[in-house]
């Protein structure tokens, strides 16, 4: 096991999640974290891209200085897929670590705040060693990459500057145009969206097929009647404000810009748009939509739910 030194004095919280190939290892590591009296929010199991995106989103939203330091733990078959999708969020530095030495390097050099592990190639005992090393290694500490010696002054200076510079990557001066700030927005820029005939106020533009992704817009006040699909879908709100009622799970989600939601196949859900709203949606398979109520019934249900119309 690689040696490391205890790091932060701030309380630590870990956001954890896995896909079906990594869930057993994730459960082992969550139990270990709790045995260390570390707070854990276990998001459970979903597809590797969905669960990693949710962990990444929560860690990203917690990167500003706070009383509690928030990090992430993700697991899939290889540990690679979850790292890719967690890293799509600003301020997230996810590293796949198969050995304690790699965890030591990831913390020392990259200040990794999300640990990605492999459920298929890492034993529970090795994973615990990896996790302990990652938890206890401070940024810029001696590591295998430095021959276990303190970093030279020039390298240490570089590492210090990297913390300031990394979050600015991709934010050029051309970003005075709001649409240039988001790769998804660039995909839809100057493309005409087609009306969704079956739902008034909606329009959609398919961006790619298999897996399928699209940009969808709804006008303020629009309502999607309760419906379901034969596929699950992920969405990210790019503009506006909406509520989604998952009637199958009896849950309500209030979503704004940057919020992410996964709706499983078959779950009946109803939607209300409070502002002109645009979102990116992705699903596997051919598009279908089966209504479970008519529009007037949906509007009445939303009005009853919201009471005076306040969100």
N, C-alpha and C positions, 0 to 999 in steps of 0.2 A: 504493500500500500504506500502511495506517495505521501510524504510528510507535508504538513501545511500548518499555518499559524492561524489562530482565531482572528477573525476580521472585525466586522462592524460592532459598534456598541448600540446601534439602533435595534429595536425589536424587528423581527423578520417575519414576513408573511409570504407563503408560497401558494401560487395559483397552479393547480395541477390538472392534467387531463391526458387522455390516451385514446388510441383507436383499439380495435379488437385484438390486434397483434401485440399491443403494448400494455393492455389493461392489467394483466396479472403482475407485471413488473412494476407498473405505476402504483398499484395497491400496496405492494411490498414497501416501496419507497415512502409512500404516504404514511404508512404505519410507523416506519422508522422516524420520519420527521416528527410525528406526534409524540413518539417516545422521547424526543429531545425537547418537548414542550414548545415546538415551533408551530405557529398558527398555520393551518392549511385550509384552503378552499378547494375542495375536490369537485371539478366540473363533470366528472364521470367519463363516459365513453361515447365516442361518435366517430365519423369518418376523420381520417388524419388531417385533412385540410380544414374541416369545420372546427374541430376541437383546438387545433393549433392556432387558428385565427382568433378564436375566442380568448385563449390564454394570452396571445400576443396583444390583443386589443386591451385587455385588462392591465397587463404590465405596462403597456405604452401609456395608458391614461394615468399611471401612478409613478411616472419617471421624474416628476418635479419633486423637489425636496419635501419630505414629510417626516412625521414622527416615526413612522414605520416604513422600513424598506420592503418593497414588494419585488419578488422574483418569480420566475415560472419554472415548471417542470412538465415536460411533455415526453410521450413515448409512443412509438409505432414499431413496425417490424424492424426497420433499419435505423430509425432515429433521424434519418435524413429528411423525409417528407415533412415531418412536423416542424423541423428547424426551418425549412424553406418558407412555410406559410406563417410561422410565428415572426420571422424576420421581415415580413411585409409591412410591419407597423413601426412608425418612427420611434426611435429610442430603444428598440428591442435588439439585443445582441445574443441570439440563440446559437449555441454551439453543440454539435453532436460529439459526444465523448464516449469512446469505447474502452478507455483505460483511465486510471486515476491521473496518470501523467498528462494525458490530453486535457483533463479537467483543470489541472494546475496551470497548464499553458493558457487555456481559454480564459481563466480568471485573471492571470497575471498580465497577459498581453492585450486581450480584447475586452476585459471588464465584463465578461459574459453575465447577463442577468436572466437568461433562460437556458436551462440544461435540457438537452434532448438525448434520450437513451434508446437503445435497441432492445426490444423485447425478444427478438429471435436469436441474438448472438451474445447477449450479456447475461451472466448468471446473477441471481439475487445477491450473493455475497460480493461479487465484483461491483455490481451496481451501487451497493451501499458504500463501498470504498470510494467509488467515483463521486457519489453525492456528498459524502463527508469532506472529500478534498475540495470540491466545488464550493461547498458552504463556507469552509474555513480558510480559503486562500484569498488574501487581499490583492487588490489591483497593484501591479508592479512588483510583486514579491518574487524572490528567486524561484526559478522553475527549470525544467529540463532544457528549454530553449536558451536559457542564460547559463547553461552548465551549472545550475544550482547556485550561482553566484549573484550578488546584487547587480542590477543593470548598470552599465556605465552611464555617466551623467548625460551624454548626448542622447542615448536611447531613452532614458527616463524622461528627458525633456520632450522627446517625440511622443512618448506615451501620454504625457500630461496634455500636450496639444491635441492629441487625437480625440480626447473626450470632448473638446470644444468643437472640433472640426467635423467629426463624423455626423452629428445631427444635421449639418448644413449641406451634406452631399445631396445634389439634385435640386437645390433651391437657388437657381440662378436669378440674375436680375430680370430675365425675360418673364418672370412669374408675376409681373404686374397684371397679366391676363389671368384671371382666376381659373379658367379652364386648363391652363398649362400646369397647374399644381398637381394634377391628378392624371395618371396614365389612363384610367378608365374614362375620364372626361374627354381626353384627347381622342379616344376611339369614336365617340359619338358626335364630336364637334363637326358642325356643318352637315350632319346627316339628318334627313327628314324622317320623323317617326310616323308610323302608320296608325290610324285610329283603331282602337279595339272595339269592334262593332257590338260585341255582346255586353260591354260595360261602358255606359256613358261617362265621358270625361277622361278616358284613358287612351294612351297611345304607346306604341312599342316599336323598337327597332332591334332585330336580331343582329348580333355582332359576329357570332361564329356558331358552327354546328359541331356536335359530338365531341366533348360535352358542349351543350348549348348555353350561350350567354346572351343577355339582351339588356338594353336600357329601356326602362319603363317610366312614363310620366303620367301623373294624374292631376287634374285641376282641383283647386281648393273646394272642399265640400263634397267631393266624390265619395261614393260608398261602393265597395265590392261586396256583393251578397255572399253569404256563407257558401263556401265551395271547397272542393278537395281535388288533389291530383294523384296520379299513379306514381309520381316521382317526388322525392324530397327536393327542396330548393333552398339555396343560400341567397341572402340579399344583403346589400350594404346601401344605406340611405346616403345619397349624394347631396340632396337639397330638399328642404321642406320638413314636414312633421306629419306623422301618421300614428295610428294605433292599430294593432293587430290583436284580435281576440281569437285565441286557439280554443275553439269550443270543445274539441275532443279532450283537451287537458284542463279545461276550465281556467285558463290563464290569459292575462292581458299584457301586451308589450307596448309601451309607449316609446316610439323611435324618433330620433332626430338625426341631424347630419353626423355621419361617421358611425352610426350604430349598425350592428350586424345581427342578423337573425337567421336561424335554420329552422325550417318547418318540415317535419318528416312526411313521408308519403302517406296519404290517406287521412291525415289530420284535417278536420274541417275547421276553416278559419274565415273570419269576416274582417274587413278593413275599412277604416275611416281616414280620410285625408283632410287635415285642418288647413294646410297651405298648399300652394302649387308644389308638388313633390316629384322628385326624380330619384330613381334607385337603380342599382346594378343588380341583376338576378342571374343565377346560374343553376342549371339542372342537368341531369342525365336522362337521355331518352327523348322521345317525341312529345311535343307540347300537347297537353290535354287539360280540360277544366270541366268539372262536373258540379253543377249548382245544387245546393241543398235547401235553398229558399229563393223567393223572388226579391226584386229590388225594394219594393215597398215594405215588405216584411223586414228586410235588413235595415232600412232607414228608421223604422219604428223601434227596432231593437236597439240601435245605436243611440237614438234620442232618449230612450228610457235609461240606458246605461249611463249616459253622460249627464242626464238631468237637465241643468240649465245651459249645457253646451260647453262648460269649462273642461279643459283637458285635465 
